Amino acid sequence: MNQNTIKGIIAYPITPFNAQEQVDITLFKVLVERLIASGSHAIAPLGSTGVLPYLTDEEKEAVTEATVQQVAGRVPVVTGVSNLTTERTVHHAKFAEKAGSSAVMIIPMSYWKLTDDEIFTHYEKVANSISIPIMAYNNPATGGVDMSPALLKRLLQIPNVTMIKESTGDLQRMHYLRREIGEDVAFFNGSNPLALAAFAAGATGWCTAAPNLIPELTLDLYNAVQDNNYDLARDIFYKQVRLLQFIVSKGLPRAIQAGLELTGIPAGYLRSPLKPLENTDKDQLKAILKECSMALV
């Protein structure tokens, strides 16, 4: 698969739970379908929004299969397969490929501080076990590891590491990556508040949970950038930036679950230790969503 077939708005579904904190696969498929129907260019289950570290191996596999089944080849599926150990990451990567995922996304997760050589070998072993593309995901806020631009560039020596997702929120890194890796490598933004700036820095796409709540605005921003209409893109970005800042500051699973419920979409429950947004936060989110809705009129 050519990595260039994955671009645009890469949407992250939440993983909903029932009242007993069991994964609700039926509801999950409904939420995935909403993302496809609203125009997302790819679906990325089992990311931070999907609380990957909170799931058992069996639950991860069930979510992977459910995503591929629901998507049914309409858009690419980029499945998160990260784990603390290389052995488990290989296991989930192989499962994702067998299930029909288009690509896998891997963030190095660490308890002990990992060296660059250890991270490189981790990716290399996973890459050698599968034939589909790999997105190297850098997000020290969640994974505990900050991969330098030099290391990310080094990872591209591995043949099927063909995509990079940068989520540090460091705009200079994005410019550096685009300059250093060239136009042939897909570089994705994972920092919601930097969506416009990242596109200006040459990002191939935007990995985001925002389409769960504001699909029109996220797509409109991408389309304006594709048309090189940055005046329009700036106006569209300003209409959604408060929401983008809010969902990051409050935690993506909590904020997206609450936002869906506020818009009348069943979103299930969270898994402990996560708790729903406080009422004051929900009131703020409701006001922000109303602003976004009014901006579409």
Secondary structure by P-SEA (a helix, b strand, c coil): ccccccccccccccccccccccccaaaaaaaaaaaaaacccbbbccccccccccccaaaaaaaaaaaaaaacccbbbbcccccccaaaaaaaaaaaaaacccbbbbcccccccccaaaaaaaaaaaaaaccbbbbbccccccccccccaaaaaaacccccccbbbbccccaaaaaaaaaaccccbbbbbccccaaaaaaaacccccccccccccaaaaaaaaaaaaacaaaaaaaaaaacaaaaaaaaaacaaaaaaaaaaaacccccccccccccccaaaaaaaaaaaaaaaaaac
